[in-house]
Amino acid sequence: MNIGAVDHVEFYVGDARQSAFYLCTAFGFRVRGQAGPETGRADSRSLLLSQGGIDLVLTSALTPGHPAAHYVSRHGDGVANIAFEVPDAAEAFATAVARGATPVEEPVTHGRCGTEVVTASVLGFGDVAHRFTQRTGDRADFLPGTMDIIADDPDESERLLHTVDHAAICLPAGTLRPTVAFYEEVFGFRQIFEEFIEVGEQAMDSKVVQSPSGEVTFTLIEPVTDRRPGQIDAFLARHGGAGVQHLALLTDDIVTAVPAMEARGVGFLDTPGTYYDELAERLGEPELRIEDLRRTNVLVDRDHWGQVFQIFTQSMHVRKTFFWEVIDRHGARTFGSGNIKALYEAVAREKAMA
């Protein structure tokens, strides 16, 4: 199975237009397409948002029977489908099902004016699916015959973000290893990193799996049940089971992107000043100036290949589940040993301030 990059990420939300307004205003996305009753979809409305190489689809149910209605009722707004680029969607679907994946959507062909898109979905973790997406022709026509493409925005904002770097996924206790095995056996992913995290009386296990192309990366996390319940337990309870805790979006200039998004209303988690006082001694001199990192609250870590800079947003969701990460890689291919712990501690600080 030849999986390329993340083609798009679909969110199920209560109000697609309201969610789009926030993402466009705060993060600089632009609405590029729409689908609904006017395009033949009587039971739902979808908006396509784009920035750089990132495509987000926001879908709201218009009838009680649409899957988005059930999803939002159970989980609130959240990620429902992480789509994979593939050269042959029907073949990928058949292979995944033969290897044990649960089918969600049989292969469907969407076409218009020489552009063709074939899609098919299987279940991944929890009730989050993966849509195999095969494109031929003009990629700008995102879902030909089903979604209308809107004219380019004449007031397009600066492109601060350009790729989906990874997704962090919370899993119920006892399901981490079976989930890793599932992604290895069904999709051909491989485990590239693992870490046991302890923060105070709380602990969690994490493993990172990645597609052979290196372009799809999932950080899988489960709570440790013989420790005091922590933020992973809280996510699972509030979300109603396994789900995407955050999406990381790649930028090539994090110390410029963060202030720009803050000015538009994005709230980022604060970092204690002592973190930067001890940074050079702990990691050596970072490639970005410590003064800039302190000013922007950006964290830094390293692996064998280089350094990685990151920051996490405050959650805007009522349930305090999903949030975003902005990440800037300077040679790093995976995660440093402090990466996931930094996230855990950052979220713990936000909870303490709530």
Steps between C-alpha positions, in 0.01 A plus 500: 500500500663822381385777738631847423425813703188606690260601222257681730351487849123504548345637816142434604374820663175644627524811282736489200469871427578603857800266517625628165475860617731429795757304298508763225519795738750355745718261298483653154309224320278590204172343391563334163196279445154409620258209477140471617143487369595728211760243382285192558574434867166531678613366837817701571698813429878503455750782463851448363769714667853519365838651583826396338475122458239459775139417410238487776139395438242616756176302482176564687191277492174639364301191594510278814603199293829639373812355673609852602189535716584187699870592521440853632240373748749251641831686469434865427693655208798290398700313238290234325719402204872528423530441126802341332631570150525173304558413131207252496220553755303186407808279533599662832147451631490134397844436651413669830174305533677174416750578777225549756382862471128573535353652179324837539450629144529286186703651211322793333614693193446876479564660163465821301673653195789254489561499873432179691520422872441150638436466874439210738516485881583248771488532875820596681490552878182555702247632249756702301533380139767521230392602151720367220509780242616454140525814285531537123500838327464842661552466876340842550164334424492332841193276457374548143127474452434508875672815629491841333832683497487865602700768321831589660479751782646829370606586857690178570697519824863408554558126489637415843435123491565251223465131599333265748801375696334241727190413699501417872245234592372406847411132546329312785733312734606163365448587131835662414686188389205353306458837322870510405469144368187597303677788322802282429297209362224687315672816371866398503601764756803444722573603856770768511495620861370409845505662841365443850408835655473575872384838630441503874262218588376466142647290221432403141643277228560629149612351169541677166413325173576630153418409140785366282494831311577681826218745429229366733588487870280406796597542865296241690452551874330296774469566876669281759226368724702435817574872532276794588260585213634784287433698186482197266230352723324839497512515119358149465217579742410837345542386142320172554777261395803499273559807288739759362628720782683739270626558148848642448540744210846561357644847454842606378523806730338437835620820669322701228190278475418496871479879556304536174241248616490645851415837347205333327367348822673162541577424864820303561610330821753688712840355587670574837800731475718241676463276194707747297743572784606134495462439126862544383632280780241228432510488118787719389459819301182482287498605136243770577587774748397424858366856529262433209391168647434661839301783337281257307481219763634252243644170625804326350625142491733289289549157349798340322446713187431848634273724705123540513313809625135484609218673681145393593183705482242529771196286425206695359263207540230494766616156614866612509599209279644590158772762451774588248878488495731715287832328427822605325756231414869586465622162379315295762314207345327362808464632855750568776465318829336805659245566225201310631583583860503869406151463359379317809639768731367784281146363508530445875587870540193601301278279717651654814413850374140406406 
